[in-house]
Amino acid sequence: MSPRRRDRDPGPTQAAALAEALRASILSAEIPLDAPLREEQLAARYGASRHTVRAALQSLAAERLVSIAPYRGARVANLDDDAVEALQELRGALESEAVRLVTARCGASWPEDV
């Protein structure tokens, strides 16, 4: 039996699509700062399993948009000015390092796909 072939690349997983929807809601302030994110409610609202909701929340926690505490659940992160400034400094450092690495690898003329 030959392996199944795909005619196109796979799309985002349901957890990634849910994380994107939640990210948009958080960044647009549709979901306010420090609001609780209940797995059961999110699963019902988006028609997803609780496992999918947990995976999406973990993804957003890695981005620091959501904070998750044991036995307390998930909440929209409440970033103060210092936290936002620290994240911006981290992003600047990571982007600078990425430019340095690409320049070291490719020289002064970068490939079109970069």
N, C-alpha and C positions, 0 to 999 in steps of 0.2 A: 504494500500500500504506500503510495507516495504521500509526502507531507502536504498538508493543506496550503494552498497558495492564497495570498491576499492580493486583491486587485488594487488596494490603496493602503496607505499607512493607517495604523489604528488611531482612533481619536483619543481624546482624553478619557481617563477613567471616570466613573461616576463620582468618586471621592474628589478628584481634581476639579470636575465641573462644579460640584457643590462648594468646594473651597473658593473657587472663582466667584460664585454667586454671593457667598458670605463676605468675601473680601470687598466686593463692590458695595454691598449693603453697609459694611462697616466704614469704608472710606467716604461714602456719600452721607454718612451720619444718619442713615435710615435706621440703623441699630445704634443707639446711643452708647457713649463711653460708659464702661463699668456695668453694662447690662448683662444679666445672666444669659447663657446660651444653653438651654436645656435640650439634651439629646432627643428626648421623646417628642418635644414640640417641633424641633428641626426635622426629625425623621418624618413626622406627619405632614409638615408643610411642604417638604420637597419630595415626598414619596420615596424616601431612601431608607435603608436599614440603619439601625443604630451603629453597627460596625462601620458603615460608610460615613456616617456623621462623625464618629470618633476619629476616623482617618483624616477627614477634612479639618477637624478642629486641631489635630496634631500638626497638620501642615501649617495652619495659621499660627499656631503657637511657636513653630520654628521661625516664622517671620515676625514674631513678637506683636502680632495684632490681637492675639488672644492669650490670656493667662489661664493655666489649668492648675488647680490645686487639688491634692488628694482629699476625697470625702467632701469636697466643696463644689466641684464641677468647673465648668469653663465660664469665663467672663470676657467681655471685650476689654482689651487692655486700656488702661487710663494713663496715657503717656504725658508726663509733664514736660516742661520746656527743656530741662536738663536731659531727659531721656531721648527726646527728639534730636537734640544737638549731638548727643553721643552716637545715636544711630547714623546721623548724617556724616559724622567724622569717620565712623567705621566704613560706611559706603565709599567715601572719598579715598580712604586707604586701600580698600579692595580694588576699586577701579584703577587707581594709580599702579598697583601691583600687576593688574591684568594688562595694562598698557606696557609696562616694563617687560613682562613675559612675552607678549606678542612681538615686541620690538626685538628682543633677544633672539627669538625664534625665526622671525621673518625679515629682520633688517628694517631699513627705512621705508621700503615700499611694501605695504601690506597687501595680501591677497584681496580680491574683490569681495569674497564672502565674509571677510572680517569687517 
